[in-house]
Structures are given as C-alpha cells and as structure tokens.
Amino acid sequence: MKAVRFGLVCAVAVLGGLSSLAPAGAGDGTARNLDALSRLLEPAYTAMSYANLCSMNREWAASQPTGLLGAAINYAEHIKDEVIDSLSYEEAVSVLKSAAEAARNEARRQLRENVVVADKTEETVRFGRWCGGYVNTFIRALMGAHDGDHPAFLIRIDPAKSRIEPPENGR
C-alpha cells in the first residue's frame, strides 16, 4: 500500500513539471499537418501513460490489457513508428513532444478528477478502481480499434503527412 501511495505522489510530481511546446514547421516552404499527426498519436501515448501509472499496482501490472501487438507500450511504439515514418527529424520531434505532453496532461487531469483525495487510503482504493475500470477500458478500446481496422488508421495518417504547397504568387 505504501509503495502505491508513494508512487502516486511521484507520478503526480513527475507529470506536473512540463513546459509548453510549440509545434515546429517545415523550413522548406511546405508544411505537413503536424498537429493532426500528434492528435493521431495522442491516444496511444495516453494509453502508455495510464499503463505506466497503473503498473505501480502489482495486481494491475500482472493482468494489464494486451492485444495482438502486446501491451500498451507496444501499441504506442508501433503507432509512433507509423505516425512519424517519413517525417524529418525536426517534424518527428515536434509530433512526439506534442503527443507526449497532451498524454501527460490528460493523465494528470484523470488523476486529479478521479483518484487524488486527501485520505490516502481512499486514494489507493480509487486508484485501483480507476486502473481496473477506466484505464482498462481505454486501453482495450485503443487496441481493439487499431487491431480491428488498421488500414483505416493508416488512411487517416496519409493526408496529415502530405506536404502542403503554399499558393503560387500569393493566391
């Protein structure tokens, strides 16, 4: 119990100390929709953040959701590779940082709204319920959607990766 409580305090502290990141643009006069790519990656990174937090609970860690690719971290890595494939280093860094920040913000919000309370015994109970309920459902939904219609996910990535040429002569 003490390890879970200490872990929750550490998790909230770590998740709290991040700065804002502005998306980077391409320097060659063309652009990709990096915000859209980040939004496509965000659910996978959110699932990974939730899984990392819930892994502090040994019972949850032993029975965490898995899909065809394995655990949430495997899905996050797989989806990340698909999203940043063919991006420049700067574009990839921008997408990854933006998605990671959004995922951490969502994890912090979820902890504040559903877990963190003054009574640490109640907090531990709430944490276990959150992991066993909401987090399991979120991760299973991500895995099911990705496994169930992978071609549709790839189709959603393509338009955001396409370079948008600026109008000629200011048009």
N, C-alpha and C positions, 0 to 999 in steps of 0.2 A: 504494500500500500504506500509506504513512504517513498519508494522508488518512483511510483506512478505520479505522486504529488510533486516530487522534486522535478521529475521530467516535464510535467505540465508547466511548472514555473519557468523552467529553462526554455521550453518550446515557445511560450508566450514572449519571453525576453528576446530570444533569437528572432522570432518573426516580427518583432516590433522595431528593429533598428535598421530600416532600409530607406534609401533615398529614392526620389523620383527619377525616372529615366525617360528621356525624350527619344522617340524613335528616330533612327538615322535614315537619311535619304541617300539615294544613289547620286554619285557625283558626276555622272556622265550625261546628264540632261534627260535621262529616262528614269522612271520610278517603278517600283513594284508596290503592291499594297501590303506593306509590312504589318500594318495594324490588323488587317484581315488574317494574315498568316499567324500572328500572335494569338488572335482570338480562336483560331482553329487548334492551336497547341494548348491553350489555357486549360481546358478540361482535363487533359492528360496530366499536366503538371499539378493541377489541383488534386486529382486522384492520388498522385505520388506524394504530395504534401500531406494529405489526410492519412495515407498509409504509413508514412514516416512517423507521424504523431501517434497513431493508434498502435504502432509496433511497440510502444512503451508498455503496452498491456500484453503480457505474455500469452494469455488466452487468445486474444485477437490475433497476435502475430502467428500463432500456430494454426489458426483457421482462416486467415485472411482470404478474401476472394481471389480466385485465379481464373484465367481464361485460356484460350488457345496459345497465347504468347507467354503465359506465366502470370506473375504478379503485376501489380500496378506499375512498379518501376520499369518492368519490361515493356509495358504498353507505352509509358512515357518516352522511353528511349526510342522505340520503334516509330511512334508518331512524330517525335522530334526529328528523326532522320528523314522521314518523308516530307516534313514541312520545310526543312532547311536545305534539302537537296537542291543543288544548282544555284544557291544564293552565294553572293560574295561573303567573305569573312565578316565584313562590317555589317552587312544585312543580317546574317545569321546571328551575330552577337546581339543586335538590336531586337530581333524577334525573340530570342531566348530570354534576354533580360526582361523584356516587357511581359512575356508569358509567365515567367517565374515570379515577378513582382505581383502580377494580378492574382496568381495562385496563392501566394503568401498572404495577400490582403484578404482573400476570401477565407482562407484558413483562420486567420486572426478574427475575422468577423464571426465565423461559425463558433469559434471557441468562446468569444465574448457573449454571444447570444444564447448559446446552448449548453455551455459547460461551466464557465468560471463563475463561482459564487464564493461568498465569504466563508461558508462552512466547508472545510477541505474534505471532510468525509463525504458530504453530499456531492461535492465537486468530483470526487473519484467515481461515485456511482453514476453521475451524469455523464462523465467521460466514457465510461464503459457502455452506457446506453447509446450515446452518440456514435461511438465506433461500431457497435453491433447493429445499429439501425441505419441512420442517415448515411454514414460513411460506406457501409457495405452496399447499400442500395445505389449510391452514387457510383462507386467503383464498378459494380456489376453492370450498371446501365452503360457506362463508358465501354466496357469490354464487349458487351452484347451488341452495341451499335457498331463498334469497329469490326468485330468478327462477323456480324450479320450482313453488313453491306459495305465492305472495304472499297469496292470500286466507286461507290458514291462519295466516299471521303476523298479519294484521290481526285475525283472530278471537281470537288469543292476547292481543292488546293490550286489547281491549274490556273484559274483566272487571276488569283492573287499573285501568282508567280510571274505572270506575263508582264513584260515591260510595257509601260505606257509611254508612248512617244509624245512629246509636247507638240502642240499645234504649230504648223509652219506659218511663218510670217505673222505671228500673233493671233491667228484665227483659232 
